[in-house]
C-alpha cells in the first residue's frame, strides 16, 4: 500500500478549508473594488476624475493582492504545521502498533491521526475488555491491534450499515490477523424511537447479548443521527466506561454533547481530554441505577 502521508496532506476536505479561509480575504478585495467603482461613478464628471480613479484602482489591486497573499501564507503555514503533526502521529502509531503489514492509507473520511493515537492509548492504558464502535474503518484496525497487544482477551464490535465498508474492514482485519479480536456487524439503519426522539440508527438486534461495554467510540452513522447513540446504548455500558466522540468541530456534534450532558447529569461528564476534533467523556453509573437493555422502539424503513 502507498505511504499514508500524501492522503493526509492533500484531501478535498483540506482543499475546501483553504478555499474557505482565503475567501474572506477575497471578499475584502471585492469590497475594495466596489469602493473603487463607487468612487469612479462619483468622479466621472470631474476633469481629473480619470486620473484619481486609476490611482484608486491601483491601490485596490495592490491591497487585494497583499491581503490574498498574506491570507494564503498564513493558512498554508498553519495547515503545514498541522500536516506535520499528523504525519508525526502516524509514524508514532505505526511504531507502537508494529502491524503485520502497512496500514491502509487515510482517506478523506478516515479518523484523524491524533484520534487514532488517542483510541490506541486508551485501550492500552485502560485495558477495556469490551469495546463498541459505531462505524467501521481504520479505527477498527487500530483498536483491534491494541486489544491484541493487551493479551487480555478483549473484543471489539463494530457496527456498519454500508456493506462495502464492512467488507473492506473485514478484509483489513483478516490481512492483519485480527479477526479474533474484532467483529464487524452488518447493521442496517432503521427508524428508532427513544426518549422522545426518533431517527435512523443501527439495528439493535445485532447487539443482542452484549453488555458491560467499557469503551464506546461514536463515529456513525450520519452526524444528525449520532445523538441517538447514548440514549440507545447507555444500558449496555459498564458501571464505569469511556465514551470517545469524533467530529466535535461540527455544530451538530457539540449540540449532541450538550443534550447528553443534560440528559445524564451525575452520570456523564466531559474529561477535558481529546484532540482537535474529538473528545473523551466519562460514564459513571451508581449501584442503585443498575444496567438495563435498550428500550427503543424499532420500525421499518
C-alpha positions as CSV (number, residue, x, y, z in Angstrom):
1,X,0.0,0.0,0.0
2,X,1.1,3.6,-0.5
3,X,2.6,5.8,2.2
4,X,-0.1,7.3,4.4
5,X,1.5,10.7,4.3
6,X,0.2,12.2,1.0
7,X,-3.5,11.4,1.6
8,X,-3.3,13.3,4.9
9,X,-1.5,16.2,3.3
10,X,-3.9,16.6,0.4
11,X,-7.5,15.8,0.7
12,X,-10.6,17.5,-0.7
13,X,-11.5,18.5,2.9
14,X,-8.3,20.4,3.4
15,X,-8.6,22.0,0.0
16,X,-12.1,23.2,0.9
17,X,-10.6,24.6,4.1
18,X,-8.0,26.5,2.3
19,X,-10.6,27.9,-0.1
20,X,-13.0,28.8,2.7
21,X,-10.3,30.7,4.7
22,X,-9.0,32.6,1.8
23,X,-12.5,33.5,0.7
24,X,-12.8,36.1,3.5
25,X,-9.8,38.0,2.1
26,X,-11.2,37.6,-1.4
27,X,-14.4,39.2,-0.1
28,X,-12.3,42.1,1.3
29,X,-10.7,42.6,-2.1
30,X,-14.2,42.7,-3.7
31,X,-15.3,45.3,-1.2
32,X,-12.2,47.4,-2.2
33,X,-13.2,47.0,-5.8
34,X,-16.7,48.1,-5.1
35,X,-15.4,51.2,-3.3
36,X,-13.3,52.0,-6.3
37,X,-16.3,51.6,-8.6
38,X,-18.4,53.9,-6.5
39,X,-15.5,56.4,-6.5
40,X,-15.3,56.3,-10.3
41,X,-19.0,57.0,-10.5
42,X,-18.7,59.9,-8.1
43,X,-15.8,61.4,-10.0
44,X,-17.0,60.8,-13.5
45,X,-17.8,64.5,-14.1
46,X,-14.5,65.9,-12.8
47,X,-11.7,66.7,-15.1
48,X,-9.2,64.8,-13.1
49,X,-11.6,62.1,-12.3
50,X,-10.0,59.5,-14.6
51,X,-6.5,60.0,-13.0
52,X,-7.9,59.7,-9.5
53,X,-9.9,56.6,-10.5
54,X,-6.7,55.0,-11.9
55,X,-4.9,55.7,-8.7
56,X,-7.7,54.2,-6.6
57,X,-7.7,51.1,-8.9
58,X,-4.0,50.6,-8.5
59,X,-4.4,50.9,-4.7
60,X,-7.2,48.4,-4.6
61,X,-5.3,45.9,-6.7
62,X,-2.2,46.3,-4.5
63,X,-4.2,45.9,-1.3
64,X,-6.2,43.0,-2.6
65,X,-3.1,41.1,-3.8
66,X,-1.3,41.8,-0.5
67,X,-4.3,40.6,1.6
68,X,-4.8,37.5,-0.5
69,X,-1.1,36.6,-0.4
70,X,-0.9,37.1,3.3
71,X,-4.0,35.0,3.8
72,X,-2.6,32.2,1.7
73,X,0.7,32.3,3.5
74,X,-0.9,32.2,7.0
75,X,-3.4,29.4,6.1
76,X,-0.8,27.3,4.3
77,X,1.7,27.7,7.2
78,X,-0.9,26.6,9.8
79,X,-2.0,23.6,7.7
80,X,1.6,22.5,7.0
81,X,2.2,22.6,10.8
82,X,-1.0,20.5,11.3
83,X,0.0,18.1,8.5
84,X,3.5,17.7,10.0
85,X,1.9,16.9,13.4
86,X,-0.5,14.4,11.8
87,X,2.4,12.7,10.0
88,X,4.4,12.5,13.2
89,X,1.3,10.9,14.9
90,X,1.1,8.3,12.1
91,X,4.8,7.5,12.4
92,X,4.4,7.1,16.2
93,X,1.3,4.9,15.8
94,X,2.9,2.7,13.2
95,X,5.9,2.1,15.5
96,X,3.7,1.4,18.5
97,X,1.4,-0.9,16.7
98,X,4.1,-2.8,14.8
99,X,1.5,-4.1,12.3
100,X,2.0,-7.2,10.2
101,X,1.7,-5.2,7.0
102,X,1.4,-1.5,6.1
103,X,-1.6,0.3,7.4
104,X,-4.1,1.4,4.7
105,X,-3.8,5.0,3.5
106,X,-6.0,7.6,5.2
107,X,-8.9,8.7,3.0
108,X,-11.0,11.9,3.2
109,X,-13.3,10.4,5.8
110,X,-10.8,8.4,7.9
111,X,-10.3,9.2,11.6
112,X,-7.6,11.8,12.2
113,X,-4.2,10.6,13.3
114,X,-4.5,12.1,16.8
115,X,-7.8,10.3,17.3
116,X,-6.3,7.0,16.3
117,X,-3.5,7.5,18.7
118,X,-6.0,8.5,21.4
119,X,-8.0,5.3,20.8
120,X,-4.9,3.2,20.9
121,X,-3.6,4.7,24.1
122,X,-7.0,4.4,25.8
123,X,-7.2,0.7,25.1
124,X,-3.5,0.1,26.1
125,X,-3.8,2.1,29.3
126,X,-7.4,1.4,30.4
127,X,-7.4,-2.2,29.1
128,X,-11.1,-2.5,28.4
129,X,-12.4,-6.0,27.6
130,X,-15.4,-4.9,25.6
131,X,-15.3,-2.1,23.0
132,X,-18.2,-1.0,20.9
133,X,-17.7,1.2,17.8
134,X,-20.4,2.8,15.6
135,X,-19.0,3.0,12.1
136,X,-16.0,0.8,10.9
137,X,-12.7,1.8,9.3
138,X,-9.1,2.3,10.1
139,X,-10.1,2.9,13.8
140,X,-11.3,-0.7,13.9
141,X,-7.9,-2.0,12.8
142,X,-6.1,0.2,15.3
143,X,-8.3,-0.7,18.3
144,X,-8.2,-4.4,17.4
145,X,-4.4,-4.3,17.3
146,X,-4.4,-2.6,20.7
147,X,-6.6,-5.3,22.2
148,X,-4.3,-8.0,20.8
149,X,-1.3,-6.3,22.3
150,X,-3.1,-6.2,25.7
151,X,-3.4,-10.1,25.6
152,X,-6.5,-9.8,27.9
153,X,-8.9,-11.5,25.6
154,X,-10.7,-8.2,24.8
155,X,-13.0,-7.9,21.8
156,X,-14.2,-5.1,19.6
157,X,-17.6,-5.0,18.0
158,X,-18.1,-2.5,15.1
159,X,-21.5,-1.6,13.7
160,X,-21.6,-0.8,10.0
161,X,-24.6,0.0,7.8
162,X,-22.8,0.1,4.5
163,X,-21.9,-3.4,3.2
164,X,-18.9,-2.4,1.1
165,X,-17.3,-0.6,4.1
166,X,-18.0,-3.6,6.3
167,X,-16.4,-6.0,3.8
168,X,-13.4,-3.7,3.3
169,X,-12.8,-3.5,7.1
170,X,-13.2,-7.3,7.4
171,X,-10.5,-7.8,4.7
172,X,-8.1,-5.5,6.5
173,X,-8.7,-7.3,9.8
174,X,-8.0,-10.6,8.1
175,X,-4.9,-9.3,6.4
176,X,-3.5,-8.3,9.8
177,X,-4.6,-11.5,11.6
178,X,-7.0,-9.6,13.9
179,X,-10.3,-11.5,13.2
180,X,-10.3,-13.0,16.7
181,X,-10.2,-9.5,18.3
182,X,-12.8,-7.6,16.2
183,X,-16.1,-8.3,14.6
184,X,-17.8,-6.1,12.1
185,X,-21.5,-6.5,12.2
186,X,-23.9,-5.6,9.3
187,X,-26.4,-3.3,11.0
188,X,-28.7,-1.6,8.5
189,X,-30.2,1.7,9.5
190,X,-33.7,1.6,10.9
191,X,-36.1,4.1,12.4
192,X,-35.6,4.2,16.2
193,X,-37.7,5.9,18.8
194,X,-36.3,6.6,22.3
195,X,-36.5,9.2,25.0
196,X,-39.0,11.3,22.9
197,X,-36.6,11.3,19.9
198,X,-36.6,9.5,16.6
199,X,-34.2,9.0,13.8
200,X,-32.3,6.5,11.7
201,X,-29.9,4.3,13.7
202,X,-28.3,0.9,13.5
203,X,-30.5,-2.2,14.0
204,X,-30.4,-3.1,17.7
205,X,-30.9,-6.8,17.1
206,X,-27.2,-7.0,16.1
207,X,-26.3,-6.2,19.7
208,X,-28.3,-9.0,21.4
209,X,-26.4,-10.4,24.3
210,X,-23.8,-7.5,24.5
211,X,-23.2,-5.9,27.9
212,X,-20.5,-4.3,30.1
213,X,-19.1,-2.1,27.3
214,X,-16.1,-0.3,28.7
215,X,-15.2,1.8,25.7
216,X,-17.8,3.3,23.3
217,X,-16.5,5.1,20.2
218,X,-19.2,7.1,18.4
219,X,-18.3,7.8,14.8
220,X,-21.5,6.9,12.9
221,X,-24.0,6.9,11.3
222,X,-24.7,10.4,9.9
223,X,-23.9,13.5,12.0
224,X,-27.5,14.3,12.8
225,X,-28.4,10.7,13.8
226,X,-25.5,10.2,16.3
227,X,-27.4,11.8,19.1
228,X,-29.4,8.6,19.3
229,X,-26.3,6.6,20.4
230,X,-26.1,7.2,24.1
231,X,-29.9,7.2,24.5
232,X,-30.0,3.7,22.9
233,X,-26.7,2.3,24.3
234,X,-26.4,3.6,27.8
235,X,-27.9,0.4,29.2
236,X,-25.1,-1.6,27.6
237,X,-22.3,0.4,29.2
238,X,-20.4,-0.9,32.2
239,X,-20.7,0.9,35.5
240,X,-17.7,2.9,34.5
241,X,-17.0,3.5,30.9
242,X,-15.2,5.8,28.5
243,X,-17.0,7.4,25.5
244,X,-15.0,8.8,22.6
245,X,-16.9,11.2,20.3
246,X,-15.5,12.3,16.9
247,X,-16.2,15.4,14.9
248,X,-16.8,17.8,17.8
249,X,-15.7,20.6,15.4
250,X,-19.2,20.4,13.9
251,X,-22.2,22.3,15.4
252,X,-24.5,19.3,15.5
253,X,-22.0,17.2,17.4
254,X,-21.5,20.0,20.0
255,X,-25.3,20.2,20.3
256,X,-25.4,16.4,20.8
257,X,-22.9,16.6,23.7
258,X,-25.0,19.3,25.4
259,X,-28.1,17.1,25.1
260,X,-26.3,14.1,26.5
261,X,-24.8,16.0,29.4
262,X,-28.2,17.5,30.2
263,X,-29.9,14.1,30.0
264,X,-27.5,12.2,32.3
265,X,-26.3,14.6,35.0
266,X,-24.1,13.0,37.6
267,X,-23.5,10.0,35.3
268,X,-21.9,11.6,32.3
269,X,-19.0,14.1,32.4
270,X,-16.6,15.6,29.9
271,X,-13.0,14.9,30.9
272,X,-11.3,17.7,29.0
273,X,-9.1,15.1,27.2
274,X,-9.2,14.8,23.5
275,X,-7.8,16.5,20.4
276,X,-8.7,19.0,17.7
277,X,-11.8,17.1,16.6
278,X,-12.6,14.6,19.3
279,X,-13.3,14.4,23.0
280,X,-13.4,11.9,25.8
281,X,-16.4,11.5,28.1
282,X,-16.6,9.5,31.3
283,X,-19.7,7.4,32.2
284,X,-20.3,6.6,35.8
285,X,-23.4,4.7,36.9
286,X,-24.3,4.4,40.5
287,X,-25.1,1.0,42.0
288,X,-28.8,1.9,42.5
289,X,-29.3,2.7,38.9
290,X,-28.1,-0.6,37.5
291,X,-27.8,-1.6,33.9
292,X,-30.7,-2.2,31.5
293,X,-31.3,-3.2,28.0
294,X,-32.0,-0.6,25.2
295,X,-35.7,0.3,25.4
296,X,-36.0,1.8,21.9
297,X,-39.0,1.1,19.6
298,X,-38.0,0.0,16.1
299,X,-39.9,0.3,12.9
300,X,-39.2,-0.5,9.3
301,X,-37.5,2.0,6.9
